């Protein structure tokens, strides 16, 4: 078998393998753990690396060559009405799995040193790989019920990981809060899936998108889907689980948790733009000369939620004293930015600045994951070195931990949208486009971004600068594996910030196009047209 | 009217479940609320696939006539299995919470100062 043939076979089967490799790895981990701890760590990193390689192979083909991949579990015959599950990968899916692959790889490298002193690590690694499998499944699947199953796999394993430090009461409480919220959200989604299935006798997203009529029942299903997915994504009225879950989980878990949150966000976009995509521009009501369309209504609603999300996130971040909770509230604000851009894109669907807003929003998804992820890793590193979480008891750490300080500075500049980091590139796109739609939105967005900078400058000052604290005299720099993990993300951040055009043209634009134009996604399955 | 009774039961189960989750302060009662919502959703799925006078969809040994739709039943089975896993996880977390705080009242949990 020559190399070309092998890579072609790998490419064809990669959508299934991306889920199967971490899943298989998860159940092999406890067995290998019995032999040797170091061997297990290497095995988990290799599994994550192999998954990452498959992801790169698949996304390169989808994003650069513009193919849409489908992978069929079950009957291969397209025409007959048979029971089967489809994976469908277009630009948006390919974009999301890149984020997932980076986060999972960084998390397992970081865990090597960070979790070293804990017991029960075989279970920890099993759960982290399960969570990765569920997350990739959510991002790849083209089937509504399959999506629900992967959603539940992800939320069960991530709940167990949030409560991993069971000796802390608050961690267990955060885990319980998370499982309650995510189960209720998932049940709403299942109810919506059942309503759609009862009407159209289909579970496949493309078939549903093709046959949807936008009846009264569809509207109920739409509301349930948006409510359930927004609950999982941490949009403001339903955000209260997020700071607890992000703040109490071990840092290496938090970074994968960001990925799962964004997988829910992705599903929200898939529902809005693809499944209900054909009814988006349909007029709902005529009042005088003004026609209310679904995309206008939905766009306004999403933009309003996003503005509240940003403001609440930033102002709550200002008053916290716990390092990880500050970052968690900043993460809420960042999700607000993504939502703001996508809402604005929905509002001005079809126009140039609408497309630009969509591009900014999609670009910001990956930037948010990297920036907030890096900050969480730094918070974890400080906890590892000093066993402190409260900012009030930190100070002068820059003397002992110079690399960590540099990584924090990079994360600080990126998250608050300063050049030359990646956050600047995407936030500029968002500001420009929403200024054309409504200047007030742009002003609020920029103001909150500045406040975010203020929040992190405060954190930087109180944790890293200031007088030497005698208690921290023998604090050392964190071990190499954590530095490598942080360095990896920091390099990607700087690379994205220096060459935003390259990223926007090659990765972000196919994803944004896939969102704005659902006909390719549908015709791949339904055929015809 | 008589055919709508399952749907009324579905709505009632989901509403009672949501009420319990939102207003009850005992963690066990919240978990019961979640299982009620889950039963409601499962009942809805089963009702969708049922036709009056139909038999179980076993193709090899069918007496003939109308069969009910098998897909919703498969979905319900999956959903029940997931529900059991979630329930077990929630109850085990409650055991841990009880060990830490000695109470199941949500108002008294997680109120201690930052360590």
Interface residues (C-beta under 8 A of the other chain):
Chain A: X83 X145 X148 X149 X152 X156 X159 X160 X163 X166 X168 X169 X170 X172 X173 X175 X176 X179 X180 X183 X184 X187 X190 X191 X194 X197 X198 X203 X321 X322 X389 X390
Chain B: X14 X18 X21 X27 X30 X34 X37 X38 X41 X44 X45 X48 X71 X72 X74 X75 X78 X79 X82 X85 X86 X89 X90 X93 X94 X96 X97 X100 X101 X109 X110 X112 X114 X115
